[in-house]
Amino acid sequence: MKITATGLLVFVALVYVLAKWAQNSGAGAWAGYVAAAAEAGMVGALADWFAVTALFRHPLGIPIPHTAIIPNKKDQLGASLGDFVGENFLSSSVVRDRLRAVGIGSRLGAWLAEPDHADRVTAELATALRGALTVLRDSDVQAVVGEAITRRADAQEIAPGIGKMLEKVVADGGHKRVVDLVCVRAHDWLVEHDESVMDAVQGGAPGWTPRFVDKRVGERVYKELLRFLAEMRDMPEHPARGAVDRFLADFAADLQSDSDTRERVERLKREVLGRGEVQDLIASAWSAVRQMIVAAAEDERSELRLRVRAALLSLGARMSTDARLQEKVDGWVEGAAVYVVTTYRNEITSLITDTVAGWDAEHTSKKIEAHIGRDLQFIRINGTVVGSLAGLVIYTVSRGVGA
C-alpha cells in the first residue's frame, strides 16, 4: 500500500511535468487543466504523507514539533485508553443494563434444567470438593473442629437443655420403654445367674450364722428380687415404676432450676471434655467425615451426588419459570458485578495503562502501524485524488472568472 500511494504521487508528478511541457509547447488549453489537477494532487499527496508519517515518526528524520505522536504520547494514550474503558465500559449503569438485557437468571435456569448440564455441574462440584478436602491438612482441621466444639460446649450450659428434654420425655412416656428394657434384662440376668446371686448374699452373712440359714436367706432374697422384677416388668402401674417417674420428673426440674444440680452437671461436662479420650474422639471425627464425603463425591450413584443433581434440576426448573426468582438471581449477579467493577476499576484500568507503558515506543509504533497502516495509506491515495479534483475545480473556476 505504501508503494501504491507513493507510486500515485510519482505518477501525478510525472503528469504535472508533461502537462507543463505541453502547455509551454502550445499544446492547447487542456494542458493547463491537467497541470493544475496534477499540481494539486501532488500537494494533497505530500500533505497526507506528512500527516500519516507524523503519527509514527519524524518525517524525513527531522524533529518537527508535534510529529512522532504515538512514540512520544504512548503513555498518555495508554492512560487515556484506560480512562475511556473505565468510564464507558466499567460504570455501574453500563454493567447493570448489559446484564439485565442478557437475562442471566432465565438462561441459567434453562441451562440447569437440562439433565446433562446438571450432571456436568454435579461432577465439577464433586471434583472441586475432593480437591478442597485434599488440600486441607487433617491436623489443622482437627484442631479447628476440636477447639470449636470445646469452646461451644464450654460457653453454653447444658443442664437446662437436658432438663427440658428429660421433662418432655417423661411427660410423653418415652422413658417407659427404657424401664421395660431394664426390667426385662435384669430379670433375665437373675434367671441366668441365680447361683451367683445366692452366693453373693450368703457371702455377706455374719460368720456366726449357720450355713443352712445363710442358704435359706440367700434363696429367699433371690426369689424376692426375681418376684419384684417380674412384677415391675409385667405391671405398668407398679409402685416402683411410679417412683421412677417421680424421680425423673424431679431430676428434670432440678436440672432446670436447682443451682447445685446444674453446677454438678457443668463440672461433669468439663471433666468429660477435658479427658484425652474425648479430645481424640472429637479430632478423629473429622477423618471419618472426610472419608465419608470423599467417598460420596467419587461415587456417581451416592446419595450426596444424587441429591445435589436433583437440587440442581429443581433449581433450574424454578429459575426458568419463576419470574421472581429470575429477578432475584439477576439482582445478585448485577450486584456482584457492580461491586467488582466499582471496587477494582482502578486495578482493571491500570492493567491497560501499565501494559501500554511497558511497551517499547518504537515497537508499539510499528505494531499499530502494521494494524492500521493499510487504511492510512488509503488516506494518502484519497488525498492525491481529492487534491487533483479540487485543483481542477479551482483552476476551472479561476479561468471562468478571469474570462
Backbone torsions as a table, in degrees:
resi	resn	phi	psi	omega
1	MET	NA	-34.7	175.6
2	LYS	-63.9	-42.3	179.4
3	ILE	-63.4	-39.5	-179.9
4	THR	-63.8	-47.4	-178.8
5	ALA	-64.9	-42.5	179.1
6	THR	-67.8	-38.4	178.3
7	GLY	-63.1	-36.1	177.5
8	LEU	-66.4	-37.4	176.7
9	LEU	-63.3	-44.8	178.2
10	VAL	-62.9	-38.0	-179.7
11	PHE	-62.8	-48.2	-178.7
12	VAL	-68.0	-30.6	176.2
13	ALA	-65.5	-41.9	177.9
14	LEU	-65.1	-40.5	177.6
15	VAL	-62.9	-40.0	179.9
16	TYR	-62.1	-44.0	-179.3
17	VAL	-63.1	-46.4	-178.9
18	LEU	-66.7	-37.5	-179.9
19	ALA	-67.7	-40.2	178.2
20	LYS	-66.2	-39.2	178.4
21	TRP	-63.8	-41.2	178.4
22	ALA	-67.2	-38.6	179.6
23	GLN	-63.8	-43.0	-179.8
24	ASN	-70.6	-22.9	179.3
25	SER	-87.8	3.7	178.1
26	GLY	75.8	35.2	-178.4
27	ALA	-72.1	-20.2	-179.9
28	GLY	130.3	177.0	-175.6
29	ALA	-67.5	-29.5	-177.1
30	TRP	-59.3	-30.7	-179.0
31	ALA	-63.5	-34.4	177.8
32	GLY	-66.0	-41.2	178.8
33	TYR	-63.7	-44.7	179.9
34	VAL	-63.5	-42.9	-179.8
35	ALA	-63.2	-40.2	179.5
36	ALA	-65.6	-42.9	178.9
37	ALA	-64.4	-44.3	-179.4
38	ALA	-65.2	-40.0	179.1
39	GLU	-62.3	-45.5	178.6
40	ALA	-66.2	-35.3	176.8
41	GLY	-62.0	-40.5	176.6
42	MET	-62.8	-42.0	179.9
43	VAL	-62.3	-45.7	179.6
44	GLY	-63.4	-41.5	179.9
45	ALA	-64.7	-43.8	-179.9
46	LEU	-66.6	-39.6	-179.4
47	ALA	-64.5	-44.8	-179.7
48	ASP	-71.7	-32.8	173.8
49	TRP	-60.2	-43.5	178.9
50	PHE	-62.7	-43.9	-177.6
51	ALA	-64.8	-44.2	-179.2
52	VAL	-67.5	-44.4	-179.1
53	THR	-64.9	-35.8	-177.8
54	ALA	-64.7	-20.9	177.3
55	LEU	-66.6	-35.8	-169.5
56	PHE	-111.8	-23.7	-176.7
57	ARG	-160.1	173.9	175.1
58	HIS	-78.3	124.8	178.8
59	PRO	-59.9	128.1	-179.2
60	LEU	58.4	19.6	179.3
61	GLY	75.2	6.0	-179.8
62	ILE	-87.6	123.5	-177.3
63	PRO	-74.1	65.7	177.9
64	ILE	-71.4	138.0	178.5
65	PRO	-55.5	146.7	177.4
66	HIS	62.7	32.7	170.7
67	THR	-119.9	172.0	-172.4
68	ALA	51.0	51.4	-171.3
69	ILE	-65.8	-47.6	-175.2
70	ILE	-64.8	-47.9	177.9
71	PRO	-60.5	-40.0	-176.6
72	ASN	-76.8	-30.4	-175.7
73	LYS	-108.2	17.9	-175.0
74	LYS	-55.8	-49.6	-178.0
75	ASP	-64.7	-39.6	178.3
76	GLN	-66.5	-37.0	177.1
77	LEU	-64.7	-40.2	177.6
78	GLY	-63.3	-43.0	178.5
79	ALA	-64.8	-40.9	179.0
80	SER	-65.5	-39.7	178.1
81	LEU	-64.2	-41.5	177.1
82	GLY	-62.7	-44.0	177.7
83	ASP	-63.0	-39.2	179.9
84	PHE	-63.0	-45.2	178.8
85	VAL	-64.0	-43.3	-179.0
86	GLY	-62.9	-41.6	-176.5
87	GLU	-77.8	-33.3	-172.0
88	ASN	-104.8	-17.5	-178.5
89	PHE	-119.7	-25.3	-175.8
90	LEU	-110.5	26.4	175.5
91	SER	-88.0	150.9	-176.8
92	SER	-62.2	-38.2	-179.1
93	SER	-65.6	-41.8	179.7
94	VAL	-64.7	-44.4	-178.9
95	VAL	-63.9	-45.1	-179.8
96	ARG	-62.7	-46.9	-179.0
97	ASP	-61.0	-42.9	-177.8
98	ARG	-66.6	-45.8	-179.4
99	LEU	-67.5	-36.5	177.9
100	ARG	-64.9	-37.0	178.6
101	ALA	-68.5	-31.1	-179.3
102	VAL	-69.5	-36.9	-178.1
103	GLY	69.3	58.6	-174.9
104	ILE	-62.6	-38.8	-177.4
105	GLY	-58.6	-50.6	-178.4
106	SER	-68.2	-40.3	179.9
107	ARG	-65.8	-43.8	179.0
108	LEU	-64.3	-39.7	178.0
109	GLY	-62.0	-46.3	178.8
110	ALA	-62.6	-36.7	-179.9
111	TRP	-68.6	-45.1	-179.1
112	LEU	-69.6	-25.4	-178.6
113	ALA	-69.0	-15.2	177.2
114	GLU	-78.6	125.8	-178.0
115	PRO	-55.6	-39.8	-179.9
116	ASP	-62.8	-39.7	179.2
117	HIS	-69.3	-39.5	177.2
118	ALA	-62.6	-40.2	176.8
119	ASP	-62.0	-41.3	-178.8
120	ARG	-64.7	-45.0	179.4
121	VAL	-64.0	-41.7	178.7
122	THR	-60.1	-43.9	179.0
123	ALA	-63.8	-40.9	179.3
124	GLU	-66.3	-40.1	177.9
125	LEU	-64.5	-40.1	178.3
126	ALA	-63.3	-42.4	178.2
127	THR	-62.6	-44.0	179.0
128	ALA	-63.5	-39.7	179.8
129	LEU	-65.1	-44.7	178.2
130	ARG	-62.2	-41.0	178.9
131	GLY	-62.8	-42.2	179.8
132	ALA	-65.0	-41.7	179.7
133	LEU	-68.8	-28.7	178.1
134	THR	-72.4	-38.7	-178.6
135	VAL	-68.9	-38.1	-177.6
136	LEU	-65.7	136.6	177.2
137	ARG	-85.4	131.6	-176.8
138	ASP	-58.9	-39.1	-177.2
139	SER	-63.4	-40.9	179.1
140	ASP	-65.3	-46.4	-179.2
141	VAL	-65.3	-41.6	178.7
142	GLN	-60.8	-41.8	178.6
143	ALA	-63.4	-42.5	179.7
144	VAL	-65.2	-45.1	-179.3
145	VAL	-63.7	-46.5	179.7
146	GLY	-61.0	-44.5	179.8
147	GLU	-65.6	-38.8	-179.0
148	ALA	-66.7	-44.9	179.9
149	ILE	-64.9	-44.5	-179.7
150	THR	-63.6	-45.4	179.8
151	ARG	-63.2	-41.1	179.1
152	ARG	-65.3	-41.0	179.3
153	ALA	-66.8	-38.4	178.9
154	ASP	-68.4	-34.1	-174.9
155	ALA	-77.8	-19.8	-174.5
156	GLN	-117.1	128.4	177.9
157	GLU	-75.5	129.8	-173.3
158	ILE	-97.8	-18.7	-175.4
159	ALA	-59.2	-50.0	179.9
160	PRO	-59.3	-39.4	178.8
161	GLY	-64.2	-43.8	177.7
162	ILE	-63.3	-39.6	179.5
163	GLY	-62.3	-44.3	178.4
164	LYS	-63.5	-41.4	179.9
165	MET	-65.3	-44.2	179.0
166	LEU	-63.9	-39.3	178.2
167	GLU	-60.9	-42.1	179.4
168	LYS	-68.5	-38.8	179.2
169	VAL	-63.3	-43.5	179.8
170	VAL	-66.8	-41.5	-179.9
171	ALA	-64.0	-35.2	179.8
172	ASP	-85.5	-6.1	-178.8
173	GLY	76.7	17.2	-177.9
174	GLY	-68.3	-22.2	-178.5
175	HIS	-78.3	-14.5	-174.8
176	LYS	-64.5	-33.3	177.5
177	ARG	-65.5	-35.3	177.2
178	VAL	-66.5	-42.4	177.5
179	VAL	-62.4	-42.6	177.6
180	ASP	-58.5	-45.0	-178.7
181	LEU	-63.4	-42.8	-180.0
182	VAL	-63.4	-42.9	179.7
183	CYS	-63.3	-43.7	-179.5
184	VAL	-64.2	-46.4	-178.3
185	ARG	-67.0	-39.0	178.7
186	ALA	-65.5	-41.7	178.0
187	HIS	-63.0	-45.4	179.5
188	ASP	-64.2	-36.1	180.0
189	TRP	-66.8	-41.6	178.1
190	LEU	-62.5	-38.9	179.4
191	VAL	-64.1	-40.5	-177.1
192	GLU	-76.9	-25.1	-174.9
193	HIS	-123.0	43.6	-178.2
194	ASP	-62.4	-42.8	-179.5
195	GLU	-63.3	-39.9	-178.5
196	SER	-65.7	-40.3	-179.9
197	VAL	-65.2	-45.6	-179.0
198	MET	-66.7	-38.6	177.1
199	ASP	-63.0	-37.3	179.0
200	ALA	-65.4	-39.7	179.2
201	VAL	-68.2	-42.3	179.6
202	GLN	-66.1	-36.5	-179.4
203	GLY	-67.7	-21.8	179.1
204	GLY	-91.7	1.3	-179.1
205	ALA	-78.1	155.4	177.8
206	PRO	-60.8	152.6	-177.2
207	GLY	-71.6	-19.5	-175.8
208	TRP	-87.2	-6.1	-179.7
209	THR	-83.3	146.9	179.4
210	PRO	-64.5	153.9	-178.1
211	ARG	-66.3	-38.3	-178.0
212	PHE	-67.2	-30.9	177.1
213	VAL	-68.7	-42.7	178.3
214	ASP	-60.6	-38.5	-179.5
215	LYS	-66.4	-42.9	178.9
216	ARG	-64.3	-38.7	178.6
217	VAL	-65.2	-43.1	178.9
218	GLY	-60.5	-43.4	179.3
219	GLU	-64.6	-38.3	-179.1
220	ARG	-67.3	-43.3	179.8
221	VAL	-64.0	-40.0	-179.8
222	TYR	-63.6	-44.6	-178.6
223	LYS	-64.4	-38.5	179.6
224	GLU	-67.1	-40.8	176.6
225	LEU	-62.1	-43.2	-179.4
226	LEU	-64.7	-41.1	178.8
227	ARG	-66.5	-40.3	-179.9
228	PHE	-62.1	-45.5	-179.0
229	LEU	-69.2	-36.3	178.1
230	ALA	-64.8	-43.0	178.6
231	GLU	-65.6	-42.2	179.6
232	MET	-65.1	-33.3	177.7
233	ARG	-71.1	-38.7	-171.5
234	ASP	-95.6	-13.5	-175.9
235	MET	-113.0	104.0	179.2
236	PRO	-60.0	-24.5	-178.3
237	GLU	-101.3	22.8	-179.0
238	HIS	-63.2	139.5	-178.8
239	PRO	-56.7	-33.1	179.8
240	ALA	-66.0	-36.4	176.5
241	ARG	-64.1	-40.2	176.8
242	GLY	-62.6	-37.0	178.3
243	ALA	-64.8	-39.9	177.4
244	VAL	-62.8	-42.2	179.2
245	ASP	-60.7	-44.3	-179.3
246	ARG	-66.8	-38.5	178.6
247	PHE	-63.1	-46.1	-179.4
248	LEU	-65.6	-38.9	178.6
249	ALA	-65.0	-43.7	178.7
250	ASP	-65.0	-38.3	-179.8
251	PHE	-67.1	-38.6	177.2
252	ALA	-63.3	-39.5	177.8
253	ALA	-67.3	-41.4	179.4
254	ASP	-63.8	-38.1	178.3
255	LEU	-60.6	-28.9	-177.5
256	GLN	-92.7	-27.7	-171.5
257	SER	-126.1	-23.9	-176.4
258	ASP	-85.6	120.2	-175.5
259	SER	-66.2	-37.6	-179.3
260	ASP	-65.3	-43.9	179.7
261	THR	-64.0	-43.4	180.0
262	ARG	-63.1	-39.8	179.1
263	GLU	-65.8	-40.1	178.4
264	ARG	-63.5	-39.6	178.7
265	VAL	-64.5	-40.2	179.0
266	GLU	-65.3	-39.5	177.7
267	ARG	-64.4	-41.8	178.4
268	LEU	-63.1	-40.4	179.1
269	LYS	-61.8	-46.2	-179.5
270	ARG	-64.3	-38.7	178.8
271	GLU	-64.6	-41.3	-179.9
272	VAL	-66.2	-45.8	-179.2
273	LEU	-65.8	-28.9	-178.7
274	GLY	-78.4	-11.8	-179.1
275	ARG	-71.6	141.3	-178.7
276	GLY	-62.8	-34.6	-179.6
277	GLU	-63.1	-38.6	-179.9
278	VAL	-68.3	-43.1	178.5
279	GLN	-63.0	-39.4	176.9
280	ASP	-64.6	-37.7	178.6
281	LEU	-65.1	-42.1	178.3
282	ILE	-63.7	-43.0	-178.7
283	ALA	-66.4	-39.2	-178.6
284	SER	-73.1	-15.1	179.6
285	ALA	-61.8	-34.3	-179.9
286	TRP	-64.3	-41.0	179.9
287	SER	-60.6	-42.2	179.5
288	ALA	-65.9	-43.3	179.7
289	VAL	-64.9	-41.8	-179.5
290	ARG	-61.6	-48.0	179.4
291	GLN	-60.6	-39.7	-179.5
292	MET	-65.2	-43.0	-178.8
293	ILE	-68.2	-43.4	179.8
294	VAL	-62.3	-43.9	179.3
295	ALA	-62.6	-41.0	179.4
296	ALA	-67.6	-35.8	-179.9
297	ALA	-70.3	-31.7	-178.7
298	GLU	-79.9	-26.8	-177.4
299	ASP	-86.5	116.7	-178.1
300	GLU	-65.4	-23.4	-179.1
301	ARG	-103.0	12.9	179.3
302	SER	-68.9	157.0	-179.3
303	GLU	-63.5	-34.5	179.4
304	LEU	-61.8	-50.8	-177.6
305	ARG	-69.5	-35.6	177.7
306	LEU	-64.6	-40.5	179.4
307	ARG	-69.2	-39.2	177.7
308	VAL	-64.2	-42.9	178.7
309	ARG	-62.1	-45.2	179.0
310	ALA	-63.0	-38.3	178.7
311	ALA	-65.5	-40.2	179.0
312	LEU	-65.4	-42.9	178.2
313	LEU	-63.0	-42.6	178.9
314	SER	-64.9	-42.2	178.2
315	LEU	-63.2	-42.9	178.8
316	GLY	-62.1	-42.4	179.3
317	ALA	-63.1	-41.5	179.2
318	ARG	-67.5	-43.6	-177.7
319	MET	-66.2	-29.7	-178.1
320	SER	-78.1	-15.5	-177.1
321	THR	-122.0	-24.6	-175.4
322	ASP	-89.8	109.3	-177.9
323	ALA	-64.8	-37.5	-179.3
324	ARG	-65.6	-40.6	178.4
325	LEU	-67.7	-39.2	176.6
326	GLN	-60.2	-41.7	179.6
327	GLU	-64.4	-38.8	177.9
328	LYS	-63.9	-47.3	-179.5
329	VAL	-61.9	-44.4	178.0
330	ASP	-60.0	-40.8	178.9
331	GLY	-63.8	-41.2	178.3
332	TRP	-63.6	-45.1	-178.6
333	VAL	-65.1	-44.7	179.4
334	GLU	-62.0	-43.7	179.4
335	GLY	-62.0	-42.4	179.2
336	ALA	-65.2	-43.3	-179.0
337	ALA	-65.7	-42.7	179.2
338	VAL	-63.3	-40.4	178.2
339	TYR	-61.1	-42.4	-178.9
340	VAL	-64.5	-48.1	-175.2
341	VAL	-71.7	-32.3	179.1
342	THR	-78.5	-32.9	-178.8
343	THR	-79.4	-38.4	-174.5
344	TYR	-113.7	22.8	-179.9
345	ARG	-60.4	-44.9	-178.5
346	ASN	-63.8	-38.6	178.6
347	GLU	-66.3	-37.1	-179.4
348	ILE	-69.0	-46.8	-179.4
349	THR	-69.4	-30.8	178.2
350	SER	-66.7	-23.4	175.0
351	LEU	-61.3	-41.8	177.4
352	ILE	-68.2	-48.6	-177.1
353	THR	-60.9	-48.6	-177.6
354	ASP	-67.5	-35.5	179.0
355	THR	-65.0	-46.6	179.2
356	VAL	-64.7	-40.0	-179.8
357	ALA	-64.3	-28.2	-179.9
358	GLY	-81.5	-10.2	178.9
359	TRP	-73.8	147.9	172.1
360	ASP	-71.7	135.9	-173.5
361	ALA	-61.1	-47.0	-178.2
362	GLU	-67.3	-40.6	179.0
363	HIS	-64.8	-40.5	177.8
364	THR	-61.5	-44.7	-179.9
365	SER	-60.0	-43.5	-180.0
366	LYS	-68.1	-37.6	-179.6
367	LYS	-64.5	-45.2	179.6
368	ILE	-66.1	-41.1	-179.7
369	GLU	-64.5	-35.8	179.5
370	ALA	-66.8	-31.1	-178.1
371	HIS	-81.6	-37.3	-174.6
372	ILE	-116.9	3.6	-175.2
373	GLY	-61.3	-35.1	-179.4
374	ARG	-59.8	-45.4	178.7
375	ASP	-66.2	-36.0	179.1
376	LEU	-65.8	-35.6	177.4
377	GLN	-69.1	-29.4	173.3
378	PHE	-64.6	-30.7	175.4
379	ILE	-62.3	-42.7	177.4
380	ARG	-62.3	-43.8	179.6
381	ILE	-63.4	-45.2	179.2
382	ASN	-63.9	-36.1	177.8
383	GLY	-62.7	-39.0	178.6
384	THR	-65.0	-46.5	-178.0
385	VAL	-67.5	-48.3	-178.8
386	VAL	-64.5	-40.0	177.8
387	GLY	-60.7	-42.4	178.8
388	SER	-62.2	-45.7	179.8
389	LEU	-64.1	-41.6	179.3
390	ALA	-64.6	-41.2	178.1
391	GLY	-62.7	-40.7	178.8
392	LEU	-62.9	-42.6	179.9
393	VAL	-64.8	-46.0	-178.6
394	ILE	-62.3	-44.1	-179.7
395	TYR	-64.3	-39.3	179.8
396	THR	-64.2	-46.2	179.4
397	VAL	-61.6	-43.2	-179.7
398	SER	-61.9	-42.8	178.4
399	ARG	-64.3	-39.7	180.0
400	GLY	-66.1	-42.9	179.5
401	VAL	-67.1	-39.7	-179.6
402	GLY	-67.2	-35.2	177.9
403	ALA	-67.6	NA	NA
